[in-house]
Amino acid sequence: MITASKESYVLWLENAALHRRKGPEAADTNAMLTFSKHLFLTMMTGSVRLKDLLLGDDLKTEGSKVDLPW
């Protein structure tokens, strides 16, 4: 979920491609992330490492942190 806009997206990997759709959490969700739009853009530009995000305070996670990097 992107916090400022309250938008929710489902992301998944299939055939080495990242897919997305706008909508509520999927029934088979392994993990959920909540963050700001600014943090999302920082992640997409590669300006921060996933490890630093998961250990920092700017990203809220629910579910399995183990499944996130895959």
CHARMM internal coordinates of N, CA and C (Angstrom, degrees):
IC EDIT
DIST 1 N 1 CA 1.4483
DIST 1 CA 1 C 1.5194
ANGL 1 N 1 CA 1 C 108.02
DIST 1 C 2 N 1.3230
ANGL 1 CA 1 C 2 N 116.53
DIHE 1 N 1 CA 1 C 2 N 136.19
DIST 2 N 2 CA 1.4508
ANGL 1 C 2 N 2 CA 121.84
DIHE 1 CA 1 C 2 N 2 CA 173.79
DIST 2 CA 2 C 1.5235
ANGL 2 N 2 CA 2 C 106.04
DIHE 1 C 2 N 2 CA 2 C -93.18
DIST 2 C 3 N 1.3343
ANGL 2 CA 2 C 3 N 116.38
DIHE 2 N 2 CA 2 C 3 N 116.56
DIST 3 N 3 CA 1.4606
ANGL 2 C 3 N 3 CA 121.75
DIHE 2 CA 2 C 3 N 3 CA -165.27
DIST 3 CA 3 C 1.5172
ANGL 3 N 3 CA 3 C 115.25
DIHE 2 C 3 N 3 CA 3 C -63.10
DIST 3 C 4 N 1.3245
ANGL 3 CA 3 C 4 N 119.88
DIHE 3 N 3 CA 3 C 4 N -47.05
DIST 4 N 4 CA 1.4675
ANGL 3 C 4 N 4 CA 121.73
DIHE 3 CA 3 C 4 N 4 CA -173.89
DIST 4 CA 4 C 1.5293
ANGL 4 N 4 CA 4 C 112.10
DIHE 3 C 4 N 4 CA 4 C -63.03
DIST 4 C 5 N 1.3082
ANGL 4 CA 4 C 5 N 116.76
DIHE 4 N 4 CA 4 C 5 N -38.73
DIST 5 N 5 CA 1.4644
ANGL 4 C 5 N 5 CA 120.05
DIHE 4 CA 4 C 5 N 5 CA -176.84
DIST 5 CA 5 C 1.5213
ANGL 5 N 5 CA 5 C 113.08
DIHE 4 C 5 N 5 CA 5 C -97.34
DIST 5 C 6 N 1.3187
ANGL 5 CA 5 C 6 N 117.46
DIHE 5 N 5 CA 5 C 6 N -7.43
DIST 6 N 6 CA 1.4666
ANGL 5 C 6 N 6 CA 122.94
DIHE 5 CA 5 C 6 N 6 CA -177.64
DIST 6 CA 6 C 1.5267
ANGL 6 N 6 CA 6 C 111.85
DIHE 5 C 6 N 6 CA 6 C 60.80
DIST 6 C 7 N 1.3419
ANGL 6 CA 6 C 7 N 117.37
DIHE 6 N 6 CA 6 C 7 N 24.28
DIST 7 N 7 CA 1.4623
ANGL 6 C 7 N 7 CA 121.47
DIHE 6 CA 6 C 7 N 7 CA 178.51
DIST 7 CA 7 C 1.5203
ANGL 7 N 7 CA 7 C 109.57
DIHE 6 C 7 N 7 CA 7 C -83.10
DIST 7 C 8 N 1.3050
ANGL 7 CA 7 C 8 N 116.21
DIHE 7 N 7 CA 7 C 8 N 144.91
DIST 8 N 8 CA 1.4563
ANGL 7 C 8 N 8 CA 122.37
DIHE 7 CA 7 C 8 N 8 CA -179.87
DIST 8 CA 8 C 1.5223
ANGL 8 N 8 CA 8 C 109.31
DIHE 7 C 8 N 8 CA 8 C -126.76
DIST 8 C 9 N 1.3269
ANGL 8 CA 8 C 9 N 116.49
DIHE 8 N 8 CA 8 C 9 N 133.59
DIST 9 N 9 CA 1.4632
ANGL 8 C 9 N 9 CA 122.48
DIHE 8 CA 8 C 9 N 9 CA -179.83
DIST 9 CA 9 C 1.5201
ANGL 9 N 9 CA 9 C 109.60
DIHE 8 C 9 N 9 CA 9 C -130.14
DIST 9 C 10 N 1.3089
ANGL 9 CA 9 C 10 N 116.53
DIHE 9 N 9 CA 9 C 10 N 148.02
DIST 10 N 10 CA 1.4565
ANGL 9 C 10 N 10 CA 122.77
DIHE 9 CA 9 C 10 N 10 CA 173.15
DIST 10 CA 10 C 1.5291
ANGL 10 N 10 CA 10 C 106.58
DIHE 9 C 10 N 10 CA 10 C -104.08
DIST 10 C 11 N 1.3271
ANGL 10 CA 10 C 11 N 116.81
DIHE 10 N 10 CA 10 C 11 N 126.98
DIST 11 N 11 CA 1.4631
ANGL 10 C 11 N 11 CA 122.74
DIHE 10 CA 10 C 11 N 11 CA 177.82
DIST 11 CA 11 C 1.5165
ANGL 11 N 11 CA 11 C 109.22
DIHE 10 C 11 N 11 CA 11 C -115.75
DIST 11 C 12 N 1.3434
ANGL 11 CA 11 C 12 N 116.40
DIHE 11 N 11 CA 11 C 12 N 142.39
DIST 12 N 12 CA 1.4565
ANGL 11 C 12 N 12 CA 119.79
DIHE 11 CA 11 C 12 N 12 CA 174.94
DIST 12 CA 12 C 1.5178
ANGL 12 N 12 CA 12 C 109.35
DIHE 11 C 12 N 12 CA 12 C -152.82
DIST 12 C 13 N 1.3314
ANGL 12 CA 12 C 13 N 114.83
DIHE 12 N 12 CA 12 C 13 N 154.04
DIST 13 N 13 CA 1.4621
ANGL 12 C 13 N 13 CA 121.77
DIHE 12 CA 12 C 13 N 13 CA 176.19
DIST 13 CA 13 C 1.5138
ANGL 13 N 13 CA 13 C 109.38
DIHE 12 C 13 N 13 CA 13 C -99.70
DIST 13 C 14 N 1.3163
ANGL 13 CA 13 C 14 N 115.58
DIHE 13 N 13 CA 13 C 14 N 133.76
DIST 14 N 14 CA 1.4606
ANGL 13 C 14 N 14 CA 121.18
DIHE 13 CA 13 C 14 N 14 CA 177.13
DIST 14 CA 14 C 1.5218
ANGL 14 N 14 CA 14 C 107.69
DIHE 13 C 14 N 14 CA 14 C -149.02
DIST 14 C 15 N 1.3220
ANGL 14 CA 14 C 15 N 116.40
DIHE 14 N 14 CA 14 C 15 N 125.77
DIST 15 N 15 CA 1.4636
ANGL 14 C 15 N 15 CA 121.36
DIHE 14 CA 14 C 15 N 15 CA -178.96
DIST 15 CA 15 C 1.5289
ANGL 15 N 15 CA 15 C 111.98
DIHE 14 C 15 N 15 CA 15 C 52.67
DIST 15 C 16 N 1.3276
ANGL 15 CA 15 C 16 N 115.82
DIHE 15 N 15 CA 15 C 16 N 44.12
DIST 16 N 16 CA 1.4681
ANGL 15 C 16 N 16 CA 124.05
DIHE 15 CA 15 C 16 N 16 CA 177.50
DIST 16 CA 16 C 1.5270
ANGL 16 N 16 CA 16 C 113.31
DIHE 15 C 16 N 16 CA 16 C 63.89
DIST 16 C 17 N 1.3283
ANGL 16 CA 16 C 17 N 118.35
DIHE 16 N 16 CA 16 C 17 N 19.27
DIST 17 N 17 CA 1.4628
ANGL 16 C 17 N 17 CA 122.23
DIHE 16 CA 16 C 17 N 17 CA 178.10
DIST 17 CA 17 C 1.5282
ANGL 17 N 17 CA 17 C 108.94
DIHE 16 C 17 N 17 CA 17 C -121.82
DIST 17 C 18 N 1.3247
ANGL 17 CA 17 C 18 N 115.77
DIHE 17 N 17 CA 17 C 18 N 138.33
DIST 18 N 18 CA 1.4563
ANGL 17 C 18 N 18 CA 121.11
DIHE 17 CA 17 C 18 N 18 CA 176.60
DIST 18 CA 18 C 1.5277
ANGL 18 N 18 CA 18 C 108.50
DIHE 17 C 18 N 18 CA 18 C -86.32
DIST 18 C 19 N 1.3220
ANGL 18 CA 18 C 19 N 115.95
DIHE 18 N 18 CA 18 C 19 N 124.78
DIST 19 N 19 CA 1.4580
ANGL 18 C 19 N 19 CA 122.52
DIHE 18 CA 18 C 19 N 19 CA 179.23
DIST 19 CA 19 C 1.5238
ANGL 19 N 19 CA 19 C 108.55
DIHE 18 C 19 N 19 CA 19 C -113.15
DIST 19 C 20 N 1.3226
ANGL 19 CA 19 C 20 N 115.81
DIHE 19 N 19 CA 19 C 20 N 157.30
DIST 20 N 20 CA 1.4653
ANGL 19 C 20 N 20 CA 120.05
DIHE 19 CA 19 C 20 N 20 CA 176.96
DIST 20 CA 20 C 1.5167
ANGL 20 N 20 CA 20 C 110.01
DIHE 19 C 20 N 20 CA 20 C -148.31
DIST 20 C 21 N 1.3224
ANGL 20 CA 20 C 21 N 113.55
DIHE 20 N 20 CA 20 C 21 N 155.26
DIST 21 N 21 CA 1.4562
ANGL 20 C 21 N 21 CA 120.14
DIHE 20 CA 20 C 21 N 21 CA 171.08
DIST 21 CA 21 C 1.5223
ANGL 21 N 21 CA 21 C 107.50
DIHE 20 C 21 N 21 CA 21 C -148.89
DIST 21 C 22 N 1.2902
ANGL 21 CA 21 C 22 N 115.39
DIHE 21 N 21 CA 21 C 22 N 143.64
DIST 22 N 22 CA 1.4521
ANGL 21 C 22 N 22 CA 120.58
DIHE 21 CA 21 C 22 N 22 CA 178.07
DIST 22 CA 22 C 1.5188
ANGL 22 N 22 CA 22 C 108.35
DIHE 21 C 22 N 22 CA 22 C -77.85
DIST 22 C 23 N 1.3073
ANGL 22 CA 22 C 23 N 115.97
DIHE 22 N 22 CA 22 C 23 N 133.90
DIST 23 N 23 CA 1.4495
ANGL 22 C 23 N 23 CA 119.27
DIHE 22 CA 22 C 23 N 23 CA 178.52
DIST 23 CA 23 C 1.5072
ANGL 23 N 23 CA 23 C 111.80
DIHE 22 C 23 N 23 CA 23 C 156.58
DIST 23 C 24 N 1.3131
ANGL 23 CA 23 C 24 N 116.77
DIHE 23 N 23 CA 23 C 24 N -179.95
DIST 24 N 24 CA 1.4630
ANGL 23 C 24 N 24 CA 121.75
DIHE 23 CA 23 C 24 N 24 CA -178.59
DIST 24 CA 24 C 1.5308
ANGL 24 N 24 CA 24 C 111.70
DIHE 23 C 24 N 24 CA 24 C -72.39
DIST 24 C 25 N 1.2962
ANGL 24 CA 24 C 25 N 114.73
DIHE 24 N 24 CA 24 C 25 N 168.60
DIST 25 N 25 CA 1.4653
ANGL 24 C 25 N 25 CA 122.75
DIHE 24 CA 24 C 25 N 25 CA 179.37
DIST 25 CA 25 C 1.5239
ANGL 25 N 25 CA 25 C 110.77
DIHE 24 C 25 N 25 CA 25 C -53.79
DIST 25 C 26 N 1.3272
ANGL 25 CA 25 C 26 N 116.46
DIHE 25 N 25 CA 25 C 26 N 137.50
DIST 26 N 26 CA 1.4630
ANGL 25 C 26 N 26 CA 121.74
DIHE 25 CA 25 C 26 N 26 CA 177.34
DIST 26 CA 26 C 1.5331
ANGL 26 N 26 CA 26 C 109.92
DIHE 25 C 26 N 26 CA 26 C -75.24
DIST 26 C 27 N 1.3113
ANGL 26 CA 26 C 27 N 116.42
DIHE 26 N 26 CA 26 C 27 N 153.82
DIST 27 N 27 CA 1.4671
ANGL 26 C 27 N 27 CA 121.46
DIHE 26 CA 26 C 27 N 27 CA -178.56
DIST 27 CA 27 C 1.5202
ANGL 27 N 27 CA 27 C 112.16
DIHE 26 C 27 N 27 CA 27 C -63.03
DIST 27 C 28 N 1.3321
ANGL 27 CA 27 C 28 N 117.88
DIHE 27 N 27 CA 27 C 28 N -31.34
DIST 28 N 28 CA 1.4672
ANGL 27 C 28 N 28 CA 121.06
DIHE 27 CA 27 C 28 N 28 CA -177.08
DIST 28 CA 28 C 1.5345
ANGL 28 N 28 CA 28 C 112.72
DIHE 27 C 28 N 28 CA 28 C -101.15
DIST 28 C 29 N 1.3257
ANGL 28 CA 28 C 29 N 116.80
DIHE 28 N 28 CA 28 C 29 N 28.47
DIST 29 N 29 CA 1.4621
ANGL 28 C 29 N 29 CA 122.12
DIHE 28 CA 28 C 29 N 29 CA -179.19
DIST 29 CA 29 C 1.5209
ANGL 29 N 29 CA 29 C 110.89
DIHE 28 C 29 N 29 CA 29 C -65.12
DIST 29 C 30 N 1.3368
ANGL 29 CA 29 C 30 N 116.07
DIHE 29 N 29 CA 29 C 30 N 131.06
DIST 30 N 30 CA 1.4651
ANGL 29 C 30 N 30 CA 121.37
DIHE 29 CA 29 C 30 N 30 CA 176.77
DIST 30 CA 30 C 1.5216
ANGL 30 N 30 CA 30 C 111.75
DIHE 29 C 30 N 30 CA 30 C -91.75
DIST 30 C 31 N 1.3265
ANGL 30 CA 30 C 31 N 116.63
DIHE 30 N 30 CA 30 C 31 N -31.65
DIST 31 N 31 CA 1.4593
ANGL 30 C 31 N 31 CA 120.98
DIHE 30 CA 30 C 31 N 31 CA -178.48
DIST 31 CA 31 C 1.5218
ANGL 31 N 31 CA 31 C 109.24
DIHE 30 C 31 N 31 CA 31 C -152.19
DIST 31 C 32 N 1.3347
ANGL 31 CA 31 C 32 N 115.73
DIHE 31 N 31 CA 31 C 32 N 152.33
DIST 32 N 32 CA 1.4513
ANGL 31 C 32 N 32 CA 120.85
DIHE 31 CA 31 C 32 N 32 CA 177.71
DIST 32 CA 32 C 1.5255
ANGL 32 N 32 CA 32 C 108.46
DIHE 31 C 32 N 32 CA 32 C -130.81
DIST 32 C 33 N 1.3344
ANGL 32 CA 32 C 33 N 116.17
DIHE 32 N 32 CA 32 C 33 N 137.39
DIST 33 N 33 CA 1.4560
ANGL 32 C 33 N 33 CA 122.79
DIHE 32 CA 32 C 33 N 33 CA 178.74
DIST 33 CA 33 C 1.5201
ANGL 33 N 33 CA 33 C 109.32
DIHE 32 C 33 N 33 CA 33 C -114.68
DIST 33 C 34 N 1.3229
ANGL 33 CA 33 C 34 N 116.82
DIHE 33 N 33 CA 33 C 34 N 141.44
DIST 34 N 34 CA 1.4520
ANGL 33 C 34 N 34 CA 122.40
DIHE 33 CA 33 C 34 N 34 CA 174.00
DIST 34 CA 34 C 1.5171
ANGL 34 N 34 CA 34 C 107.04
DIHE 33 C 34 N 34 CA 34 C -126.81
DIST 34 C 35 N 1.3586
ANGL 34 CA 34 C 35 N 116.62
DIHE 34 N 34 CA 34 C 35 N 127.67
DIST 35 N 35 CA 1.4629
ANGL 34 C 35 N 35 CA 120.07
DIHE 34 CA 34 C 35 N 35 CA -175.64
DIST 35 CA 35 C 1.5209
ANGL 35 N 35 CA 35 C 110.16
DIHE 34 C 35 N 35 CA 35 C -160.03
DIST 35 C 36 N 1.3364
ANGL 35 CA 35 C 36 N 115.29
DIHE 35 N 35 CA 35 C 36 N 169.03
DIST 36 N 36 CA 1.4612
ANGL 35 C 36 N 36 CA 120.79
DIHE 35 CA 35 C 36 N 36 CA 178.63
DIST 36 CA 36 C 1.5237
ANGL 36 N 36 CA 36 C 110.26
DIHE 35 C 36 N 36 CA 36 C -82.27
DIST 36 C 37 N 1.3329
ANGL 36 CA 36 C 37 N 115.64
DIHE 36 N 36 CA 36 C 37 N 162.44
DIST 37 N 37 CA 1.4607
ANGL 36 C 37 N 37 CA 120.61
DIHE 36 CA 36 C 37 N 37 CA 177.30
DIST 37 CA 37 C 1.5278
ANGL 37 N 37 CA 37 C 109.93
DIHE 36 C 37 N 37 CA 37 C -62.63
DIST 37 C 38 N 1.3283
ANGL 37 CA 37 C 38 N 116.85
DIHE 37 N 37 CA 37 C 38 N -38.74
DIST 38 N 38 CA 1.4655
ANGL 37 C 38 N 38 CA 120.54
DIHE 37 CA 37 C 38 N 38 CA 178.06
DIST 38 CA 38 C 1.5340
ANGL 38 N 38 CA 38 C 110.74
DIHE 37 C 38 N 38 CA 38 C -59.92
DIST 38 C 39 N 1.3222
ANGL 38 CA 38 C 39 N 117.17
DIHE 38 N 38 CA 38 C 39 N -44.37
DIST 39 N 39 CA 1.4634
ANGL 38 C 39 N 39 CA 120.52
DIHE 38 CA 38 C 39 N 39 CA 179.27
DIST 39 CA 39 C 1.5241
ANGL 39 N 39 CA 39 C 110.34
DIHE 38 C 39 N 39 CA 39 C -64.86
DIST 39 C 40 N 1.3274
ANGL 39 CA 39 C 40 N 117.90
DIHE 39 N 39 CA 39 C 40 N -38.99
DIST 40 N 40 CA 1.4599
ANGL 39 C 40 N 40 CA 121.40
DIHE 39 CA 39 C 40 N 40 CA 177.88
DIST 40 CA 40 C 1.5276
ANGL 40 N 40 CA 40 C 110.10
DIHE 39 C 40 N 40 CA 40 C -59.84
DIST 40 C 41 N 1.3243
ANGL 40 CA 40 C 41 N 117.30
DIHE 40 N 40 CA 40 C 41 N -46.64
DIST 41 N 41 CA 1.4674
ANGL 40 C 41 N 41 CA 120.45
DIHE 40 CA 40 C 41 N 41 CA 179.56
DIST 41 CA 41 C 1.5254
ANGL 41 N 41 CA 41 C 111.07
DIHE 40 C 41 N 41 CA 41 C -63.73
DIST 41 C 42 N 1.3139
ANGL 41 CA 41 C 42 N 117.45
DIHE 41 N 41 CA 41 C 42 N -36.60
DIST 42 N 42 CA 1.4670
ANGL 41 C 42 N 42 CA 121.54
DIHE 41 CA 41 C 42 N 42 CA 176.33
DIST 42 CA 42 C 1.5295
ANGL 42 N 42 CA 42 C 110.51
DIHE 41 C 42 N 42 CA 42 C -62.78
DIST 42 C 43 N 1.3287
ANGL 42 CA 42 C 43 N 116.31
DIHE 42 N 42 CA 42 C 43 N -41.22
DIST 43 N 43 CA 1.4644
ANGL 42 C 43 N 43 CA 120.12
DIHE 42 CA 42 C 43 N 43 CA 178.34
DIST 43 CA 43 C 1.5209
ANGL 43 N 43 CA 43 C 111.11
DIHE 42 C 43 N 43 CA 43 C -65.64
DIST 43 C 44 N 1.3342
ANGL 43 CA 43 C 44 N 117.11
DIHE 43 N 43 CA 43 C 44 N -43.86
DIST 44 N 44 CA 1.4609
ANGL 43 C 44 N 44 CA 121.35
DIHE 43 CA 43 C 44 N 44 CA -176.37
DIST 44 CA 44 C 1.5316
ANGL 44 N 44 CA 44 C 112.73
DIHE 43 C 44 N 44 CA 44 C -68.17
DIST 44 C 45 N 1.3235
ANGL 44 CA 44 C 45 N 117.52
DIHE 44 N 44 CA 44 C 45 N -26.98
DIST 45 N 45 CA 1.4652
ANGL 44 C 45 N 45 CA 120.22
DIHE 44 CA 44 C 45 N 45 CA 178.79
DIST 45 CA 45 C 1.5243
ANGL 45 N 45 CA 45 C 111.85
DIHE 44 C 45 N 45 CA 45 C -87.59
DIST 45 C 46 N 1.3215
ANGL 45 CA 45 C 46 N 117.05
DIHE 45 N 45 CA 45 C 46 N -3.00
DIST 46 N 46 CA 1.4655
ANGL 45 C 46 N 46 CA 120.51
DIHE 45 CA 45 C 46 N 46 CA 178.37
DIST 46 CA 46 C 1.5177
ANGL 46 N 46 CA 46 C 113.69
DIHE 45 C 46 N 46 CA 46 C 75.88
DIST 46 C 47 N 1.3171
ANGL 46 CA 46 C 47 N 117.35
DIHE 46 N 46 CA 46 C 47 N 19.72
DIST 47 N 47 CA 1.4665
ANGL 46 C 47 N 47 CA 121.42
DIHE 46 CA 46 C 47 N 47 CA -178.02
DIST 47 CA 47 C 1.5264
ANGL 47 N 47 CA 47 C 113.07
DIHE 46 C 47 N 47 CA 47 C -79.59
DIST 47 C 48 N 1.3175
ANGL 47 CA 47 C 48 N 117.31
DIHE 47 N 47 CA 47 C 48 N -7.49
DIST 48 N 48 CA 1.4559
ANGL 47 C 48 N 48 CA 121.34
DIHE 47 CA 47 C 48 N 48 CA -179.75
DIST 48 CA 48 C 1.5348
ANGL 48 N 48 CA 48 C 108.56
DIHE 47 C 48 N 48 CA 48 C -144.03
DIST 48 C 49 N 1.3248
ANGL 48 CA 48 C 49 N 115.69
DIHE 48 N 48 CA 48 C 49 N 145.54
DIST 49 N 49 CA 1.4628
ANGL 48 C 49 N 49 CA 120.23
DIHE 48 CA 48 C 49 N 49 CA -179.94
DIST 49 CA 49 C 1.5250
ANGL 49 N 49 CA 49 C 110.64
DIHE 48 C 49 N 49 CA 49 C -87.23
DIST 49 C 50 N 1.3327
ANGL 49 CA 49 C 50 N 116.28
DIHE 49 N 49 CA 49 C 50 N 148.28
DIST 50 N 50 CA 1.4610
ANGL 49 C 50 N 50 CA 121.48
DIHE 49 CA 49 C 50 N 50 CA -179.56
DIST 50 CA 50 C 1.5283
ANGL 50 N 50 CA 50 C 111.04
DIHE 49 C 50 N 50 CA 50 C -57.16
DIST 50 C 51 N 1.3166
ANGL 50 CA 50 C 51 N 117.08
DIHE 50 N 50 CA 50 C 51 N -41.00
DIST 51 N 51 CA 1.4689
ANGL 50 C 51 N 51 CA 120.80
DIHE 50 CA 50 C 51 N 51 CA 179.72
DIST 51 CA 51 C 1.5278
ANGL 51 N 51 CA 51 C 110.42
DIHE 50 C 51 N 51 CA 51 C -58.04
DIST 51 C 52 N 1.3357
ANGL 51 CA 51 C 52 N 117.10
DIHE 51 N 51 CA 51 C 52 N -44.77
DIST 52 N 52 CA 1.4612
ANGL 51 C 52 N 52 CA 120.86
DIHE 51 CA 51 C 52 N 52 CA 179.40
DIST 52 CA 52 C 1.5248
ANGL 52 N 52 CA 52 C 111.31
DIHE 51 C 52 N 52 CA 52 C -65.03
DIST 52 C 53 N 1.3269
ANGL 52 CA 52 C 53 N 117.05
DIHE 52 N 52 CA 52 C 53 N -37.13
DIST 53 N 53 CA 1.4644
ANGL 52 C 53 N 53 CA 120.71
DIHE 52 CA 52 C 53 N 53 CA 177.42
DIST 53 CA 53 C 1.5201
ANGL 53 N 53 CA 53 C 111.61
DIHE 52 C 53 N 53 CA 53 C -63.93
DIST 53 C 54 N 1.3230
ANGL 53 CA 53 C 54 N 116.10
DIHE 53 N 53 CA 53 C 54 N -47.01
DIST 54 N 54 CA 1.4652
ANGL 53 C 54 N 54 CA 120.63
DIHE 53 CA 53 C 54 N 54 CA -176.38
DIST 54 CA 54 C 1.5244
ANGL 54 N 54 CA 54 C 112.10
DIHE 53 C 54 N 54 CA 54 C -66.10
DIST 54 C 55 N 1.3241
ANGL 54 CA 54 C 55 N 116.62
DIHE 54 N 54 CA 54 C 55 N -29.65
DIST 55 N 55 CA 1.4564
ANGL 54 C 55 N 55 CA 120.33
DIHE 54 CA 54 C 55 N 55 CA -179.20
DIST 55 CA 55 C 1.5291
ANGL 55 N 55 CA 55 C 112.57
DIHE 54 C 55 N 55 CA 55 C -92.97
DIST 55 C 56 N 1.3323
ANGL 55 CA 55 C 56 N 117.60
DIHE 55 N 55 CA 55 C 56 N -9.37
DIST 56 N 56 CA 1.4586
ANGL 55 C 56 N 56 CA 122.16
DIHE 55 CA 55 C 56 N 56 CA -179.10
DIST 56 CA 56 C 1.5181
ANGL 56 N 56 CA 56 C 112.27
DIHE 55 C 56 N 56 CA 56 C -87.97
DIST 56 C 57 N 1.3385
ANGL 56 CA 56 C 57 N 115.04
DIHE 56 N 56 CA 56 C 57 N -178.07
DIST 57 N 57 CA 1.4684
ANGL 56 C 57 N 57 CA 121.52
DIHE 56 CA 56 C 57 N 57 CA -177.16
DIST 57 CA 57 C 1.5259
ANGL 57 N 57 CA 57 C 113.50
DIHE 56 C 57 N 57 CA 57 C -100.65
DIST 57 C 58 N 1.3344
ANGL 57 CA 57 C 58 N 118.34
DIHE 57 N 57 CA 57 C 58 N -4.77
DIST 58 N 58 CA 1.4619
ANGL 57 C 58 N 58 CA 121.36
DIHE 57 CA 57 C 58 N 58 CA -174.73
DIST 58 CA 58 C 1.5220
ANGL 58 N 58 CA 58 C 114.04
DIHE 57 C 58 N 58 CA 58 C -84.79
DIST 58 C 59 N 1.3018
ANGL 58 CA 58 C 59 N 116.82
DIHE 58 N 58 CA 58 C 59 N -10.48
DIST 59 N 59 CA 1.4570
ANGL 58 C 59 N 59 CA 122.24
DIHE 58 CA 58 C 59 N 59 CA -175.72
DIST 59 CA 59 C 1.5237
ANGL 59 N 59 CA 59 C 109.17
DIHE 58 C 59 N 59 CA 59 C -123.06
DIST 59 C 60 N 1.3226
ANGL 59 CA 59 C 60 N 116.09
DIHE 59 N 59 CA 59 C 60 N 125.16
DIST 60 N 60 CA 1.4700
ANGL 59 C 60 N 60 CA 120.80
DIHE 59 CA 59 C 60 N 60 CA 177.44
DIST 60 CA 60 C 1.5280
ANGL 60 N 60 CA 60 C 107.62
DIHE 59 C 60 N 60 CA 60 C -99.09
DIST 60 C 61 N 1.3169
ANGL 60 CA 60 C 61 N 116.85
DIHE 60 N 60 CA 60 C 61 N 129.25
DIST 61 N 61 CA 1.4599
ANGL 60 C 61 N 61 CA 120.61
DIHE 60 CA 60 C 61 N 61 CA 178.97
DIST 61 CA 61 C 1.5226
ANGL 61 N 61 CA 61 C 110.29
DIHE 60 C 61 N 61 CA 61 C -119.40
DIST 61 C 62 N 1.3166
ANGL 61 CA 61 C 62 N 114.96
DIHE 61 N 61 CA 61 C 62 N 146.66
DIST 62 N 62 CA 1.4663
ANGL 61 C 62 N 62 CA 122.48
DIHE 61 CA 61 C 62 N 62 CA 172.78
DIST 62 CA 62 C 1.5108
ANGL 62 N 62 CA 62 C 106.74
DIHE 61 C 62 N 62 CA 62 C -133.13
DIST 62 C 63 N 1.3117
ANGL 62 CA 62 C 63 N 116.87
DIHE 62 N 62 CA 62 C 63 N 137.99
DIST 63 N 63 CA 1.4511
ANGL 62 C 63 N 63 CA 120.05
DIHE 62 CA 62 C 63 N 63 CA 179.97
DIST 63 CA 63 C 1.5168
ANGL 63 N 63 CA 63 C 111.49
DIHE 62 C 63 N 63 CA 63 C 96.46
DIST 63 C 64 N 1.3152
ANGL 63 CA 63 C 64 N 116.29
DIHE 63 N 63 CA 63 C 64 N -151.97
DIST 64 N 64 CA 1.4562
ANGL 63 C 64 N 64 CA 122.92
DIHE 63 CA 63 C 64 N 64 CA -171.83
DIST 64 CA 64 C 1.5289
ANGL 64 N 64 CA 64 C 112.73
DIHE 63 C 64 N 64 CA 64 C -84.70
DIST 64 C 65 N 1.3359
ANGL 64 CA 64 C 65 N 117.80
DIHE 64 N 64 CA 64 C 65 N 111.97
DIST 65 N 65 CA 1.4609
ANGL 64 C 65 N 65 CA 121.67
DIHE 64 CA 64 C 65 N 65 CA 173.47
DIST 65 CA 65 C 1.5258
ANGL 65 N 65 CA 65 C 110.72
DIHE 64 C 65 N 65 CA 65 C -69.98
DIST 65 C 66 N 1.3171
ANGL 65 CA 65 C 66 N 116.61
DIHE 65 N 65 CA 65 C 66 N -24.01
DIST 66 N 66 CA 1.4680
ANGL 65 C 66 N 66 CA 121.07
DIHE 65 CA 65 C 66 N 66 CA 179.13
DIST 66 CA 66 C 1.5232
ANGL 66 N 66 CA 66 C 110.87
DIHE 65 C 66 N 66 CA 66 C -65.20
DIST 66 C 67 N 1.3198
ANGL 66 CA 66 C 67 N 118.59
DIHE 66 N 66 CA 66 C 67 N -36.16
DIST 67 N 67 CA 1.4683
ANGL 66 C 67 N 67 CA 122.34
DIHE 66 CA 66 C 67 N 67 CA -177.93
DIST 67 CA 67 C 1.5345
ANGL 67 N 67 CA 67 C 113.33
DIHE 66 C 67 N 67 CA 67 C -77.06
DIST 67 C 68 N 1.3100
ANGL 67 CA 67 C 68 N 118.59
DIHE 67 N 67 CA 67 C 68 N -17.51
DIST 68 N 68 CA 1.4663
ANGL 67 C 68 N 68 CA 121.62
DIHE 67 CA 67 C 68 N 68 CA -174.96
DIST 68 CA 68 C 1.5276
ANGL 68 N 68 CA 68 C 114.07
DIHE 67 C 68 N 68 CA 68 C -60.67
DIST 68 C 69 N 1.3223
ANGL 68 CA 68 C 69 N 120.52
DIHE 68 N 68 CA 68 C 69 N -48.00
DIST 69 N 69 CA 1.4714
ANGL 68 C 69 N 69 CA 119.23
DIHE 68 CA 68 C 69 N 69 CA -176.73
DIST 69 CA 69 C 1.5321
ANGL 69 N 69 CA 69 C 114.08
DIHE 68 C 69 N 69 CA 69 C -69.36
DIST 69 C 70 N 1.3199
ANGL 69 CA 69 C 70 N 119.15
DIHE 69 N 69 CA 69 C 70 N -11.85
DIST 70 N 70 CA 1.4570
ANGL 69 C 70 N 70 CA 120.89
DIHE 69 CA 69 C 70 N 70 CA -175.30
DIST 70 CA 70 C 1.4496
ANGL 70 N 70 CA 70 C 108.76
DIHE 69 C 70 N 70 CA 70 C -91.15
END
COOR INIT
IC SEED 1 N 1 CA 1 C
IC BUILD
